[in-house]
Every structure is written in C-alpha cells, then in structure tokens.
Amino acid sequence: MRAVELKDVSFSYDGEKQVLNHVSFTAEHGEVTLLIGPSGCGKSTLLSILSGIIPNITAGNLTGQVSVDGESILNLGTDEICRKVGIVLQNPEAQIVHKRVEDEIAFGLENIGLAEEKIASQIDTVCKMMELDKNWQTRTLSGGQKQRLVTASTLAMGQKVLVLDEPLANLDQTGGRELMELLRNLAGHGYAVIVVEHRVDMVLPYADSLWTVEEGTVRKIDDKQEYLNTNTQKIKDTLPEYRPQENLFSLENISYSAGGREILRDVTFSVPKGARTVILGENGCGKTTLLRLIARLNRPTGGKIVQTLDACFDRRFNPDKRWFQSVGVVYQNPNYQLFMPTVYQEVRFGAVSDEYAEEILERFSISHIRNRHPQSLSEGQKRRASIAAIAATQPKVLLLDEPTVGRDYQGLKELVELLNELHRQTGCTMVTVTHDVRCAEALCDKAVLIEGGTVQKQGGKELVREYFGERS
C-alpha cells in the first residue's frame, strides 16, 4: 500500500489559473522522496493538499484523488489528517506559537491526547535529536534553531508520513547533514519522508526517488546522478579581484546578550569599503544578531562600532534616520519587510526614482507579478521581491541575511549574478550571511568565521573553501 498517492489532481486558487494540472505523484513507506522545482511552480501547493491545508483552510478548486495509506483524505478534516501526516512548513515562524521550546513541542502532543509521561519523554527525545534546550525562549532562537524546533515538534507527533517544505533552508552544512541522516534513518524504520528542497546537493544523496514540479506538472526523474552533476556546481565569481581600500567601519569588542544567553562576545573585525564581506558560521553562533547590530536594529551590550570612513555617508556616523537612509537590510524572513499592497508599490516605496523602480522590476524578473500582493507570493518570490525593494534604494551598505534561500539552481545563479552586477555598478559595500556552499565564494572578497559567538578566523575565498570543505 502506497503511503501517498495523487491521481489526476488539479488545483486553482482563483478558479482560472491552474497551479497544478492533472498531476499524478506517489511516495512509499521506507523511502525518502525529493520534490524539486523553481519558485512558484506549485511545490508548496502540492504539500498543502497532502496536509489538508487545501481545501480545509486555504480555499480553491480541487479535483482528482488524494490518498494516504490507501484512504482518501479529501473529505477529512485537518484534525484527522494531522494524525496521518506531519508537516514542517517553509516558514518555521508560521508554526511557532509558544514562548518556550518545551511548550512548543508539547502543544501538538497535548492536542492528540498523549499522557504527561509520554509527552515528557517525547520532548526529551526530540530535543536531543535536534540539539535543542527545552528551556530556551523561542523568540531568542536563530533561524536555523527555529527550523530545528518545528522539525522536532513534527517528529514528536509520530506520524508515519512526514512532509518537509525546505527544511534545510536555514540550516548550516552540519545541521543539514545531520537532519538528512535522521530522516534517512526514519525511512529505514518504515516512515514515508517527502522533502521539498532547493539544496539538492545535500538531499539527493539520501533520496530514493526524485520528482520535479514545473509549470503545474509533476514528473519523475530517473537519472538522479546526472541531475546532481548538472545542478549543484559551485557558482563562479564574475567580478575582478577586489583591490584593498580603507575600512568603512570596524567592530571593536562587540558583545550581545538576550534572554539570559550570551550570543556574541568580543567580536572584532573591519569591513572594507566597497568589498563583499561574507559571514560564515553554524546555526546559533550569532551571525544574524551580528548583522542586526551592524544595521543598528539592536544595540550591543558591550563594545562599539566605529566608522573609519565618514566620507562614504557625507555625514557623521550616528544612530539617526540618516544612517538608515544609507543602509539597506534584507531580512532572513521576507515577511518582516513586505508591507505594501502590491509588488510594484513595494519596490517603488524607497526607490531613487520611478524609472529605476521599473528597471529593478525587470532585472529581478518580477515585473509579471507587479500587481500581486507581496504576501500572496511563494517564499522564493517574496525573497526576490524583498531584495529588489532594497536594491531599488541604491544603499551604500547592503546587508543580506541568507538572500539565496528558496532559490532553485538556475534562480540562484541569476540572483548571484544580479547582486554582483548591482555591486559593480553602485560600488556598495556588501555584507552577506549565507550557509549556501554553491554561492558563498561567488559573493566573497573577505570572509569572517564566527564560532561560539566570537570571531575565529578571517580571510578571503580560501576561508570559504576551508569552512565548507571541512563539512562536506
């Protein structure tokens, strides 16, 4: 009996445009099934159907047959489906509702009526698996730790069909490998594991079958190795070698604590003017916090940031609105910065001119969705729109937190080339946080490695190769 089977499934949100068109798909117990495809192609829609989100929560026109373990789920409520299918959503924060890790994991277990002793045991087990402290405050977790938390909450429920939508998006190399080994082990114990993921190089070695979703259709790819060879190569840096300039600003003995946790301590390094600086490090080491401190969205609890080149901003470096007019920040979660009614208005909001807003829409290939509400887009499209909106302001300093998450390989190449071209044209100083081995070197003139909340090494592209090479 197949764990999951879709037969001749079609779906439309508005009754007109078909997101899925006569799709058939299967997944088996004892196997890891990988689904791939470009952003907005219908992958998340397919998973929403499997989890009952469509049509029970998100309305639309759904036809065809959908079964789990031989039973149709089209007439079941989400409460019944969730006992069969566990799902980890693309945006982990959309699943976190409690303040403490322990309460978050317990939430689902309490809803299915588990005894207190069993709940406590499950919490301890999955926290150990995912390297989480059950007493941590969820609001203080890094993006990768939040991803591990929602995965832990799903695993604790014990469903034999697990659906994960980009579970590696915010995980470092080590965390991603450990999660895939865990999922592979679960499949060996009879679970059906379905993974949607763009980081094909990390998932495909653990997958039994590979399916691609494109333009509303789904097909199985038989030659996994050929696909791996052609879609996981490192992206080359097309810019000339960086010529050293004066430092734009320096971090001197920066420390930061929150929620009773010391996140950063004695961080010291300089950011050269006009360079592309890449910040490396494992989940929870403080990379995003560091970017927020540079952006002046948080204040350090120790140390200071010193501007060493005032001329870049034509004003003194101080924490008023003039600094924010010179700095553009792309958040790890695009939902935090998309607030206008349409994509066009989002890009136009801070653009240097109407003409430049139009140019950016075209260059980022989002002109065709200019009239869409930003929150109606796929996660990959949201990320592209958020980067475009910041690029349209022509910031002197561009801070990017995991900008390539949610991109298929071709989309990743296009985005990296676009970021580098904008950097070449504007001469902006770029600081990028990334876990993606495929593009880190292509965005790097200087690299800074953070471990345990402090700077362990500094270097150039060779440090990027060393960091990922040790964890490949």
N, C-alpha and C positions, 0 to 999 in steps of 0.2 A: 504494500500500500504506500503510495507516494505521500510524502509529508505535505507538500504544497502542489497544487495543480490549477493553472488558469487555462481555460479553453475559450477561444474566440472572444476575448474580453475587449470591450471598447469603453472609453470614458471621455466625457466632455464636461468641463466646469460650467460653460455657458449655454450648452445645447447646440453650439455651432461648430467651434473648432475642436477636432478630435485630438486629445492629448495622447491617448492610446487607441490604436486602430486594429481591431481583430487580432489581439495578442494571445499567444499561447506560450506557457512557461511552466517548467517543473523544477522541483527541488526534492532531494531524497534525504531520509534519515541516514545518519552516518557519513554525511558529506558536507563540505564547505562549498557553497555556491557563490561565485563572484559576479556581480552585475556592474557593468561599466557603461559610460556614455557621456556626451557633452552636457554641460549645464543646461537645464530647461528642457531636456529631451523626454522627461516622463518617468525617470527612475523613482523619485520620491513619491510620485502619484501611485506607481505600482505598489510601493511599500505601504502607502496609506490604505490601499484597498485590502492588502493582506492583513493589516492590523485592525480593520473595521473603522478606521477614522473616516474613510469613504465607504459607504454613504451616511454613516450614523452621525458624524459630526460635521464633516465638510460635504455640502450638497453637490449634486451634479447628476448627469445622465449616465448610468452604469448598466451595461448589458453583458451577457456572457455567463460563464460558470466559474466560480471560485470555491475551491475546497481545501480543507486542511484535514489530513488523516482520513480522507475519503468522505468527509462530511461537508456539505455546503455551508458556508458562513454568511451568505448574502442576507439571510433572514435572522441572523443572530445579532444581539446587542453587543456593544463593546465590552460589557462586563463578562459576557460569555466567551467572547473571542480572546480577551486578555488572559484567560485561563489556559488557552491553547498556544497563543503566540505572544512572545515577549519582544518588545521593540525598543531600540535605542535611537532616538531622533537625531537629525542632523545638527540641530542647535541644542546642546545639552542644557542650556539655561532654561529652555522651554519646559523641561521636565523637573527641574528642582523647585520644590515648594516649601521645604523646611529649612530651619536655621542651622541645624546640626546634622553631621553626616549620619549618625546613628538613627535619628528620627526620619531622615530621608529614606534610608534603606528599609526601615521598619514600616513605612507608610503602606507600601503595596502588600506586604506580608499580613498586616493587620486587616486589610480590606478583603483578603481571601480567607480570613478566619483561622490563621495558624496560632497554635498555643504559644504562650510567652516564652517558654523554654526553647522551643524550636526557633522562634524569631531571634532570640539572643544568640543561638548557635549559628544561624544563617548569617547574621550580621558579622560575627567574628570571622567566619569562614571567608566571606567575600571581601571583607576589609583586608585580610591577609593576602588574598589573591591580587587585589588591586593596589596594595601598598597605601592604604588609607588609615588614618586615625579616626576612630568613631567619634571622638570628642571635638574634632575640628569644626569650626564655623564655616558653613558652605559659602558665605559671601567673601571669605578670605582666600578661597581656593583659586589656583591658576586655571587657565582654560583647559590644560591637559588633565589636571586633577578633577575638574568638573566632568570631563569626558569619562574618566575612570569611575567616578561616582555613579553616573547614570547607568554605566555598564554594570557596575556592581549591584545596583538596585534591580536591574533586569535579571541578572544571573541568580539573584537570591530567590526570585519567584519560582524558579524551577521548571518553566515551560520547556517542552521538548523541541519547539520551533523558535529559533532566535533570529530576529531581523535587526540588522545594524546598519544605519544610514551614516556613512562616512565616520566610522568610529576612530579612525586613525588621524582625523583631520588636525587635531591639536596635540597629538602625541609625538614625543621625540622618538628617535630611532630605537632606543632600548625599550621604551614603553610600547611602541608599536609591535616590535618583535615578540615581546612577552604576551601581549594580548592575542596575537595571532596563534602563538603556541598554545595558549589556553583554549582558544576556540577550536583549534585542531584536535586537542585532547577531548573536548566535549563532543565533537563529531565522532570521535572514536568510541564514545560511550553511547552512541545512538541518537545524538541531537542532530537536527537539521539546522545548519547555520547559513543564513543568507546575508551577504555583505555587499553593500554598495560603497565603492571606494575609488578615488582617483589615483591614489598612491599604489598603482598596480605592481610596481617592483617589490613592495613589501607584502602584498597579499597573495599574488598569484602563485608563489612557491608553495603556499599552504592550501590552495584551492583545488577541488576535484573537477569542477566544471566552470566554464566561463561563458557568460551571456552578455550581449551588447544591446543597448537600447538606443535607437536612433530614429528621429522623426516619427515617433509614435509606434514603431515596430520593434519587435524583440527577436533576436536570432542567437543560436548557439554557435560559438567559435570552437572549432575542433583542434586547431593547432595553437595551443597556448604558448609554446616556446617562441614561435615566430612573432606572435603579438607582443610578447615580453621584450624581445630583442629590438623591435621597431618602435616601441612606445615608452621606453624607460631610460633612454640615453641622457646623459648629462647635457644641459644646455650650455652652449659656448658663449663666452663674453665677447661681444662685438665691439666694445669700446676700447680705445687705445689705453696703454698703461698710464695710470694716474701719476701726475707729476706733483711731488710734495709741495704743499702750500702751508701757510700759517694755520695754527689751530683756531677753529671758530669758537669753541668753548671747551672747558675742562671740568670734569667731575673730581672733586677733591674729598676723599674720605667720606663718601656718601653712605649713610645708613638709613634704614627704614624699618619700622616695626608696626604691626597692626594686629588686633585681636589677640594680643599676648604672644605673637610669634615674631621673631626677628627674621625678616625677609631678606634684607641686604645689610652688609656691614663693610665699612672701609673700602668702598668701591672707588677706584681712582683710574681714570684714563681720559684721553683727549680725543676730540672729534675734529679732524682736519676740515678746513673749508673746501667745499666742492667735491669732497670724497664720498664714496659709498661705503658706509660702515655697517658690517653685519654683526649682530649679537647672537651668539650661539650658547646652547646650554640645555640641560634636560628640564622636563616639566617641574615647575615649582621652585626653580632656582632663583627667580626674581627678575626675569627678562622683561615681562610686561610691566611690572612695577617700575623698573628702571626707565622704560620708555615714558611712562606717565610722569615720572619725576623730571625727565628732560623736557617734557611738554608743559611742565608746571601745572599739571592737573592735580598733583599731590605735592606736599612739602616734605622734604627729607627730615627725619628726626635727628640726624646728625650730619655734619659735613656741609659742603656748599657746592653750587655750580657757578663757575666763574667764566664770564665771557672774556675771551682774549682777543677778539677782533670786532670792535664796536662798529667799524665802517660797514660791515655787512648789513646792519639794520638801520644805518643812518641815525640812530638814536641810542641812548644808553640802554643797556640790557636790564630790564626791570619787570616785575610781575604785574604789568597792567595790560590793557587791551592792545597796546601797540606790539607787544611780543606775540600775542595770539594772531595778529594780522600778518605776521611774518612766518608763522609755523603752521604746517598742515599735518593733522594726525589722522591716520587710518586705523580704526579700532580693529581688534581681533574679531569682535562681533559687530557686523554691519548694522544690525538692528538698532544699535545705540546712536547712530548718527544719521539715519534716514528718517526725515520728518516732514518733508513737503508732499503735496498731493500727487505730483507726477514726477517722473524721472527727469523730464526737462527742467522743471522748476527746481529740482534738487541740484542739478548741475549749474543752472543759471544763478542760484541764490548767492554764491560768493564769487562767481566768475569775474574776471577782469573786464569782460565785455560780452555783449550778446553774440558777437561774431566768434569769439573764442569758445563760448559755450557750445555753439553749433559744431565747431571744429572738434572739440573734445568728444561730443556725442558720436561723431563719425569715427574718430580714431579709436575709440573704445568699443566700437561696434554695438552701440546701444541705442542708436537713432530709431530703430524699428520698434523699440518699446518706450519711446519718449513720453507717450501719453498714459502709460501704465502707472498704477500706484506702486511706489517702491516696495511696500510691504507685501505686495502680491507676487513678487518675483521669486524665482528659485534662489537658494542660498548663494550659488555661484554668480548669478546675475546681480544679486544685492551687493556682493563684494565688488564686482566690477563697477557698479553704479557709485558705490561709496568712494572708490579710488578716483573715479572720473570727477566726482564733485570736488574732491580736494585738489586734484591736478588742475582743475579749471581756475583755481585761485592763484596759481603760479607762486606757491610758497617758496621762500628762500631756504627753509629747512623742511624736509619731508620725512615724517616718522611713520613707518609701516610695520604694523604688528600682524604677522602671518598673512601677508597680502595674497599669497598664492593658494590658500585653502579653497577647496571646492572647484578646482580647475582640472579639466581633463588635459591630456598631454599637449595636444595642439593648442588649446586655450592657454595653457601655462607658458608655452613658447612665445605666443603672441603677446601675453601680458608682460613677460620679462623684457622682450624687445621693445615694447611700448614704454615701459618705465625707464629703460636705459636711453631711449631716444629723447624722452622728455628731460631726463637728467642732462644729456649732452646739449640740448637746446637752451635750457634755462640756467645751467650751471649750479643747480640747487645742491645743497648738502643732504644726502640721504642716509637715514639710519633704519635698518631693517632687522626685525626679529623673524627668524624662519627655522623650521625643522626640516625643510624640504631639500634633500640631498641633490635633487635634479637641478635646482636653480640657485642654490646658495652661492656657489663660486661665480656665477654669471652676474651677481649683484654686489660683488665684493671688491673693494680696494683695500680695506682694512677690516680685520676680524678681531672680535673680543669674545673670549670664552668665559662664561660665568659658571661657577660651580660652588654649591653651598652658600650662595648669597654674596660671593666675592669674586673678584677678577683672578682667574688662574693663569691665563695666557693672553698675549696679544700678538698679532702678526698680520699676514696677508692671506692670499689664496691658499698658501701652503698650510695654514692653520685650519682652514675649512676642510681641506683634503685629509689632514690628520684626524680631525674630530670625527668626520663621518667614516673614515677608514677604520678607525678603532671600533666602530659599532656596526660595521656592515656584515 
